[in-house]
Amino acid sequence: MSQIEVSEEILRNFHLFWENYPAPVMLIHKDRTILAVNRAAQTVGYPTGLRCVDLGEKKHHAGCRANVALRDKIGVRDTAWYDFCSAVLDAYWIPLAGAEDFYVHFSNDITAFASERMIPKDDCSGGCASCGGHE
C-alpha cells in the first residue's frame, strides 16, 4: 500500500470537530484506508492504517455509500437495520470540501428511536444485510 499524505491541518481539524463526538468517527481515504479515528472509535478498537473494508465480513459493507459520496461530492445518509450489529444505524459518508480524496464516516445507533417497521420481527428469515418495510 502506498503512503497516503494527509495534511496536519486536516488531521487537526478532524480531531477538533470529532474528538468528543459520542459515536465512533473515522477519517478515511478514498482507497478506504482509515487515517484517523476519534476517541469513541479508539475506545472500541477501530484501527488506523488498515482499510475499513477489510474489517469484519464483506457483507457488513454491503450498504456502504462511500462511492456515491465521493463521486457526487456530497454527504450521503443511509438509515437502515443492520443485522450484523442488531441495530438501526443512521450512517453518514461526508467528503471533505476541497480535499475530495478524504471523507468522514460515522453511524449513530438509533434503534431506540426507530419505527417498529424498520426492525425485523424475530422470525425474519430474509438474510438481508439491512431490512426495512417489515409490517
C-alpha positions as CSV (number, residue, x, y, z in Angstrom):
1,M,0.0,0.0,0.0
2,S,1.4,3.4,-0.9
3,Q,1.9,6.1,1.7
4,I,-1.1,8.5,1.9
5,E,-0.3,12.1,2.6
6,V,-2.8,13.9,4.7
7,S,-2.0,17.4,5.9
8,E,-1.6,18.2,9.6
9,E,-4.4,20.8,9.1
10,I,-6.9,18.1,8.0
11,L,-5.9,15.8,11.0
12,R,-6.0,18.7,13.4
13,N,-9.5,19.8,12.2
14,F,-10.8,16.2,12.2
15,H,-9.9,15.9,15.9
16,L,-11.1,19.5,16.7
17,F,-14.6,18.7,15.3
18,W,-14.9,15.0,16.0
19,E,-12.8,14.0,19.0
20,N,-15.6,14.4,21.6
21,Y,-18.4,13.0,19.4
22,P,-20.1,10.2,21.3
23,A,-20.1,7.7,18.5
24,P,-17.1,6.3,16.6
25,V,-16.0,8.5,13.7
26,M,-13.3,7.7,11.1
27,L,-11.4,9.9,8.6
28,I,-10.9,7.7,5.5
29,H,-9.0,8.0,2.3
30,K,-10.8,7.2,-1.0
31,D,-8.9,3.9,-1.1
32,R,-10.7,3.1,2.2
33,T,-7.6,3.4,4.4
34,I,-8.6,4.6,7.9
35,L,-6.4,7.7,8.5
36,A,-7.7,8.9,11.9
37,V,-10.4,8.0,14.4
38,N,-12.0,9.9,17.3
39,R,-11.9,8.9,21.0
40,A,-15.0,6.8,20.8
41,A,-13.6,4.8,17.9
42,Q,-10.3,4.3,19.7
43,T,-12.2,3.0,22.8
44,V,-13.9,0.3,20.7
45,G,-10.7,-0.6,18.9
46,Y,-11.1,0.9,15.5
47,P,-7.6,0.7,13.9
48,T,-5.8,3.3,11.7
49,G,-3.7,2.3,8.7
50,L,-6.0,-0.5,7.7
51,R,-8.7,-0.4,5.1
52,C,-12.2,-0.2,6.6
53,V,-13.5,-2.7,4.0
54,D,-11.1,-5.3,5.4
55,L,-12.7,-5.2,8.8
56,G,-15.5,-7.7,9.6
57,E,-17.2,-9.7,6.9
58,K,-17.7,-8.4,3.3
59,K,-21.5,-8.5,3.8
60,H,-21.1,-5.9,6.5
61,H,-20.1,-3.3,3.9
62,A,-23.0,-4.0,1.5
63,G,-24.7,-0.7,2.5
64,C,-21.6,1.4,2.0
65,R,-22.3,4.7,0.3
66,A,-18.7,6.0,0.1
67,N,-18.5,5.7,-3.7
68,V,-21.7,7.8,-4.1
69,A,-20.5,10.4,-1.7
70,L,-17.0,10.7,-3.3
71,R,-18.5,10.7,-6.9
72,D,-21.1,13.3,-6.2
73,K,-19.0,15.3,-3.7
74,I,-21.9,15.5,-1.3
75,G,-22.7,13.9,2.1
76,V,-24.8,10.7,1.9
77,R,-27.0,9.3,4.6
78,D,-28.5,5.8,4.9
79,T,-30.8,4.7,7.7
80,A,-31.4,1.0,7.9
81,W,-31.4,-2.2,10.0
82,Y,-28.0,-3.8,10.1
83,D,-28.3,-7.4,11.2
84,F,-24.6,-7.9,12.0
85,C,-25.0,-5.5,14.9
86,S,-28.7,-5.9,15.5
87,A,-29.3,-2.2,15.3
88,V,-30.9,0.6,13.2
89,L,-28.0,2.7,12.2
90,D,-28.2,6.3,10.8
91,A,-25.0,6.3,8.8
92,Y,-23.1,9.1,7.0
93,W,-20.4,9.4,4.4
94,I,-19.2,13.0,4.1
95,P,-16.5,14.0,1.7
96,L,-14.2,16.9,2.8
97,A,-14.8,20.1,0.9
98,G,-11.6,21.0,-1.0
99,A,-10.0,17.6,-0.2
100,E,-12.1,15.2,-2.2
101,D,-9.8,12.2,-1.6
102,F,-10.9,12.1,2.0
103,Y,-14.3,11.5,3.8
104,V,-15.6,11.2,7.3
105,H,-17.7,8.2,8.1
106,F,-19.8,7.5,11.2
107,S,-23.0,5.8,12.3
108,N,-25.4,6.6,15.1
109,D,-27.4,3.7,16.7
110,I,-31.0,5.0,16.6
111,T,-32.7,1.7,17.4
112,A,-34.4,3.1,20.5
113,F,-36.0,5.8,18.3
114,A,-36.7,3.9,15.1
115,S,-40.1,3.0,13.8
116,E,-41.0,-0.6,14.5
117,R,-41.3,-1.3,10.8
118,M,-37.5,-0.8,10.5
119,I,-36.8,-3.6,13.0
120,P,-37.2,-7.2,11.7
121,K,-39.5,-9.5,13.5
122,D,-37.8,-12.4,15.4
123,D,-39.0,-14.8,12.7
124,C,-37.5,-12.8,9.8
125,S,-35.6,-15.1,7.5
126,G,-34.7,-12.6,4.8
127,G,-31.0,-13.0,5.4
128,C,-30.5,-9.3,4.4
129,A,-27.7,-7.0,5.5
130,S,-30.3,-4.3,6.2
131,C,-34.0,-4.7,6.5
132,G,-36.9,-2.3,6.1
133,G,-40.6,-2.4,5.4
134,H,-41.5,-5.2,7.9
135,E,-45.0,-4.8,9.0
